[in-house]
Amino acid sequence: MPRKPKRPCSYSGCPRLTDGRFCEEHSKLEAKRYNHFDRDPETAKRYNAEWRKIRKRYVSARPLCEECLRVGRYTPTQIVHHILPLREDGTNAEENLMSLCNSCHGRIHAERGDRWHSR
């Protein structure tokens, strides 16, 4: 399958070509800016070192996207999703987790309407 052509980095003034939105250098800067200014401070408390251990264990047990598997596609896990979000009193228990690819994760949140709303 052909790949999409690379495009310029979205960081102002950066001429590098990239597959994603930002080049490797600027994606780190953008993530840092997002975490500092746009992300809820409570989120850092919920996604700590303990969560990273849980996530690693869950992904090693379920390396493929669970939604894609239901329709017969084999897509690697990119995100561990909380079925009931932590901010809505969800837990890190395995029954509340689901391994997803980026597109399935985005679709689920778009359907819920709890992300990408205007600020």
GIRAFEN-V969099 format. One record per residue. RES is the residue in one small letter. SS is DSSP state (H for helix, E for strand, - for the rest). OMEGA is omega in degrees with one decimal (none if undefined). NEAR is the number of other ideal C-beta (glycine too) atoms within 8 Angstrom. Layout:
res,ss,omega,near
RES,SS,OMEGA,NEAR
RES,SS,OMEGA,NEAR
This chain:
res,ss,omega,near
m,-,-179.6,2
p,-,178.7,3
r,-,174.6,5
k,-,177.4,5
p,-,178.2,4
k,-,-179.9,6
r,E,-179.6,5
p,E,176.1,8
c,-,-178.9,12
s,-,178.2,7
y,-,-174.8,10
s,-,175.9,3
g,-,-179.0,4
c,-,-178.2,11
p,-,-175.7,5
r,-,176.4,8
l,E,-176.1,7
t,E,175.7,12
d,-,-178.2,5
g,-,-179.2,5
r,-,-179.3,7
f,-,173.6,13
c,-,-175.1,11
e,H,-178.5,7
e,H,-175.3,7
h,H,176.0,12
s,H,176.8,11
k,H,177.9,8
l,H,-179.6,10
e,H,177.9,11
a,H,178.7,8
k,H,178.3,8
r,H,179.7,9
y,H,-178.4,9
n,H,-177.3,8
h,H,-172.0,7
f,H,-171.3,5
d,H,-174.9,6
r,-,178.4,9
d,-,-179.4,4
p,H,179.1,6
e,H,-178.8,7
t,H,179.7,8
a,H,179.0,9
k,H,-178.4,7
r,H,-176.6,9
y,-,-176.7,7
n,-,-178.6,8
a,H,178.1,5
e,H,178.4,7
w,H,-179.5,10
r,H,176.9,9
k,H,178.8,8
i,H,-179.2,11
r,H,-179.7,9
k,H,179.3,8
r,H,-178.7,8
y,H,-179.6,12
v,H,178.9,11
s,H,178.5,6
a,H,-177.6,6
r,-,-173.7,8
p,-,-178.9,8
l,E,178.9,11
c,-,-176.8,14
e,H,178.4,10
e,H,179.6,11
c,H,179.3,12
l,H,179.7,10
r,H,180.0,6
v,-,173.7,6
g,-,176.2,4
r,-,178.5,7
y,-,-178.2,5
t,-,-179.9,9
p,E,177.1,7
t,-,175.4,13
q,-,-175.8,8
i,E,169.7,9
v,E,-171.5,12
h,E,172.7,10
h,E,179.9,11
i,-,170.1,7
l,-,-175.0,8
p,-,179.4,7
l,H,-179.6,9
r,H,176.1,7
e,H,178.1,6
d,-,171.9,6
g,-,-178.9,10
t,-,175.3,7
n,-,178.6,9
a,-,-177.3,6
e,H,179.9,5
e,H,-178.4,4
n,H,-177.4,10
l,E,179.7,13
m,E,177.6,9
s,E,-174.8,14
l,E,168.5,15
c,-,-177.7,13
n,H,-176.4,8
s,H,178.1,6
c,H,178.9,12
h,H,178.5,12
g,H,179.6,8
r,H,-179.8,8
i,H,-179.2,11
h,H,176.8,10
a,H,177.9,9
e,H,178.1,6
r,H,-179.0,7
g,-,-177.4,6
d,-,177.1,6
r,-,174.4,7
w,-,175.3,4
h,-,-179.1,6
s,-,-177.7,2
r,-,none,2
